[in-house]
Amino acid sequence: MTDSGIENLIAQHARLREGGLNLVVSENCLSPRVRSALASDLAGRYQDAGYGGSSYAREMVTAVEGLARKLFRAENALVSSVSGNLCVLAAVSAFTSPGDAVAMLPFTSGGYPFGIEKFHRRRIAIPADEGSMAIDAARTVELLVEEKVGLAFLGASFIPFPHPVREIRRGLEEAGHHCLLVYDGSHVLGLIACGEFQDPLREGADMLIGSTHKTFYGPQGGLVLTDSPRMADAMRKMLELDLESGIGLVDNPHLNRIAALGVTLEEMLDDPGYGARVVENSRTLARALDESGIPVRFRERGYTSSHQVLLDLGAEERKKLCRDLESVGIFIDAWGRLGTAEITHRGMGADEMRAVAACVAAVYRGEPRAGIEKTVRDLAAAFNGVSP
């Protein structure tokens, strides 16, 4: 029997994560029920009626779409996208043509680094302050009109505060300019599902898209929500098996992933307070870090309204802190973002946030790591699972 060590690496990874605290803003953990669905026989199966044995799979997909519509109060839901990134590409493909202008937040203001030029579209940078990351709604409307932009994405990888969706929509209507507003809620989708942060579809966005594994604690994948039948149909042609006009971006949507997404939707419907707990934990963590001497951004605005806490450190300091924290079992990213989604999902609250902040501060100050490692392991062990 060939043994390349893969199973051993999987086991080592599991031990590393079980003994640590994950504050990576773009990750979360799965409940036992979600894991079970992901590992089911649906993995590797197809749903099209042309394949025998697929009837229950089709029923399952229909049920999951219904759950998504209910949770997000949307008329249409698509669960076929295997990533949030593909949702972005599907919208670009469905609603623009090569050479068209597409508006997005610039990377320097926390925008998602999507390579729109690779798909022969012209990038228009939405005006935003690099320091505050706040979008200038009035100037954005002016730019969308001036550049004749027909598709604009609101959403970011660094997103501590809501975007001015309502203001931009109102400005476009007053200007008489038709521009589709797509809200990329990849980072905050779980908060939106719980009625926290903001409500893009009710505020004027034509479509809400996002990843399903960040604040939304499901399997990796994508979700599309819209009240527009026309937009839903156009996105389906890109994201679902289309044998009439030709396959677009997805031919097999990974049915086990959709089943796991469905279970996650059930869990979200049963726990609407999760989003508020995430935000409360973020603010508690940010305040405790700030009081311990670690510079945290946006103190004057209450630090954050999302799962993200942003440190006010230089690039090299951020990278060093990421590596130093990893050595004691605390996982963040190298861009100075700390997230509370997973540790909240595991059941941690205000007391644990202050304990986590104390550990981060001890590492930041260069204190002996042996004691910090033990505190981290003990804290992780006490919250090593999520409710089924």
N, C-alpha and C positions, 0 to 999 in steps of 0.2 A: 504494500500500500504506500503510495506516494505521500510524503509528509513534508511540506514546504514550510511548516511553522505557522501557517495562517491561523489555525484554530488557537494556537498558543498566543498569538498576537491579539486575537479577539478577546481571549480571557484576560490578558494583561491590560488591555484597554478598559474592559469592564471593571477590573479591580481599581485602576487609576481613577475612573469616574465615580465609582461607588465611595471611594475614600476622600473625594474632594468636593469642593463647592463651586458650582458652575455659575459664573456671572457673565458669560458671553451673551451679548444682547441678541444675537441672531439664532439662539438655540433654546431648546426646551426638552423636557423628558416626557416619555409616554407612559400612560397607565398600563397595568397588566392587561386590561380588556383591549386596549388599542394595540398593544404588542401582539396579542393573540390573533387579532384580525389580520395584522400585517404578515403574520407567519402562516396564514391559512392556505388552503388549497387554491384559493383564488389567485395566488401568485403564479404567473405564467399562463393564465387562462384568458380567453377572449369572450366578448359579450355579444358580438354581432349574431343575428338570427341565422346567418349562414353557417354557423358552427353548432353542431349538435352538443347538447349538454349545457347550453348557455342561458336557459330560461330564468333560473334563479339569479344569475349574475345580472341580467337586465333589470329584474325587479329590484335588486339591491341598489343599483345605480339610481333608479328612479326614486327610491326611498331616500337616498342620501341627498339628492337634489332638493327634495321636499323639505328635509331638515334644514338645509342651508337657506332656503327661502324663508322658512319660519324664523330662524335665529336672526337673520339680518333684515327681515321685513322687506324682502325684495321680490319682484315679480318673476325674475328669471335667475337661475343659478346654473353655472357650468362647473363640473368637478373633474373634467378630463385633463386639464393641464398638469403636467408632471413637475412644474416648477413655477414660481412667481415670475421668473425671468421670461419664460415662454408666454405668460399672459401679456407682458409688455410687448414682446415681439409680435404676438397675434394681433394686438391692437394696432401696432404700426403697420402690419401687413394688410389688415382689413380696412383701415380708414385713411391710408395715405398711399401715395405713389412715389417712385423714385424721383428725387429732386425736390420733394415737398419739404416744407419747414415743419419741424416738430419741436415744441417747447418743453424744456426740462430744467429742473434746478441744477445749477453747476456743481461740480464736485467740491469746489472751494466753499460752498455754502451747505455742505452736507448731502448733496444730491447723490442719487444712485448712479454708479459709474457704468451706465449702459452705453455700449458702443454704437450709437445710432448711425454714425458715418459708415460703418461696415455694411449697412443695409441701404446705402446710397440716399440717405435723407440728410437734410440740413439741420444742424442743431441750433436752436435759439435758446439762449440762457435766460431763464426766468430771473428777473432782478431780485436779489436778496442780499442782505447785509452779511458779510462774512463773519463778523463778530457775533451778532445776535442770531444769525441764521433766519431772521424774519423776512418773509416775502413782502415786497412792496406791491400791494394789490393794485393801486392806481397805475403805477408804472407798468406793471405786468399787463394790464388791460390795454394800455397804449401800445405796448410792444406787440401784443398778439394782433392788434388791428393793423399796425404799421406793416408788419411782416406777413400779413394775410395767413396767419397760422390757423390750421384747421384741427389740430390735435395737440393738446397740452397735457402733460403729466404733472400731477401734484403728489408729493410724497418724497421721502428721503431716507437715507441710511442713518443719518444723524437727525433724530426727530424728537426732541424733548417737549415741543409745544405744538398745538394744532396749527393747521394752515388756514389762510383766509378764503376758504372755498366760497362762502356766501358772498363776500365782497367782490370777488372776481366774477362770479356768475352775474351778479347785479350789474357790474360795470360793463360786461359784454352785452347784456340785454339793452342797456341804455345806449350803447354804441351801435347796436344793430348788427353786431358781428357774430356769425355762427362759428363756434369753436367747440369741439368736443372736449370736455374736461374729464380726464380719467384719474381717479385717485388711487395711487399705488400705496395700499395700506399694509405692505408686507410686514413691516415691523410692528404695527399697532393693531393688526386685524383682531387679535384676541380682546383687546381693550374696546374696540368698536363693537364687537359682538356682545359685550357686556354693558353697552350703553355709556362707556367712558371715552374720554379723549375728545372725539367729535363724531358727527353722524353725516358722513360725506354725501350719501344719496339724498338725504333730506335737505342738505345745505346747498345743493345745486350741481353735484357731480353727476355726469351721465352714467358713469360706471365705476364700480369699486372692484379692484383686483388686489391680489396679494398672495404671499407665501403662507403656508398652513403649519409652520413649525417654529415660530418665534414666540410672540405673545400668545398666538393661537397654538395650543399645545398638541398638535396632531402630527402625522407623518409628514415628511418632506413632500411638498407638492404645491399646487396653485389652485386658486379659486377665483371665479368671475361672477359678479353680481350686478344686475342692472334691471331697471324698470322698463327699459326700452326693448320691445320684441325685435325691432330692426337690428339693434346692436347685438342682441343675443344671437340672432340668426347668423350675422356676419362673423361673430366670434366662433360659433359652432363649426362653420365651414373651415376655420383654421385649426381648431383644437379637437375636432372629433373625426372619426372615420367617415370620409366622404368619397364614396365610390362613384358618384355621378360626375362631379366636377374635378375629382382628383384629391388625393390625400394631401393635407397641409402639413402642419407641424407635429401632429400626434397620430399614430396609427394604433398603438396599444397604450391605453391610459393607465395600465397597472391596476387591475381590479382589486388586488389586496390593499393597495394604497387607498383606493376609494372606500373600501369597507372600513379601514382604520379611520379614515376621515369621518365617516358616518358615526362611528362610535364616539369620536371626539366631539362631534356636534351634539350628540345626546348628552355627553358630560357637561358641555358648555351650557346647554339649556337648563341643566339641573343645578348649575352653580353660577348664577348671574353676578354674585358678589366678588368673583375672582378678579375682575378688572380693577375694582376699587382697591382691593388688597394690594395688587401689584403697584399701583400708583402711590398708595400710602407708604408701602415699604421703600419705594424709590426715594421719596422725600425724606424718610427717616434715615436711610442709609446715607444720602447726600449730606444731610445736616450733621450727622455723626462724623463723617469723613472731614467735612469742613472744620468742625470744632476740634478735630484731632490734629489739624495742621496741614492736611492735604488740600491743595487748592482745587475747588470745585466751581464750575461755571454756573452762572445765572442765579447766584444767591439772591439778587434783588428781585427775581421773579419767582422765588420759592423753589428754585433749583430745577424742577421738572414737573411735567404733567403726564409723563409716560413712564415706561419701564426703564428708560435710559437715564443714567447719571454720567455727565461728561466732566472729566477731569481737566483742569486748566494747567497742563504740563506741556513742555516742549516735546518734539518728536522723539529725541533720543531718550528723554526721561520716561516717556510712555512705553517705549520698547523695553527698556530696562525693567520697569515695574512689572510689565507683563511676564517677563522671564523669571524675575525674582518671586513673584506670586505663584507662578507655576511650580516652582521648586518646593513650595509648602502645601500645594494642593488646592490653590485658589486659581480659577481660570477666568481670565478676561481677554480682551483683544489688545493688539498693539497700537490701537488708535485712541486709547484713553476713554473707551466706553465701558461702563459697568451696567449690567442689567439684572433686574430682580424677578424676571418672569419665571425662571425655573425654580429658584429657591422659594418663591411664593407658592408655586404649584406643588412643591414638596411639603408645604405646610408651615413655613417659617413666617414669623411676624416681627413686630417692632423690637422685641428683646434680642432676637437673633440678628436683626439688621445691625444693632449696636455692637453685638459681638463680632460680626463679620467686619464691620468698620474698624474695630480695635485690632483685629488681625492684620488687615490691610495697612493700617497706620504703623503697626510694629514692623512690618516688612519694609515699608517706606523709610522708616527711621534707621533701618539696618540692625535691628535687635536680633539676638540669637534665635535661630530658626527652630531649634528642637522643640521648645515649648509651644511655638506657634503651630507647628505641624500637629502636635497632639490635640490642641484646641480645635483645629480644623477637622481632624479625623473624628473627634468626639461629636462635633456638631453635625458632621455629615452622617454619622452612624445613627444619630437621633432622628434624622429626617431622610431616611434612605429609601423611601417609597412614596407613592402617591395613592390616593384612594382609588379603589377599583371602579 
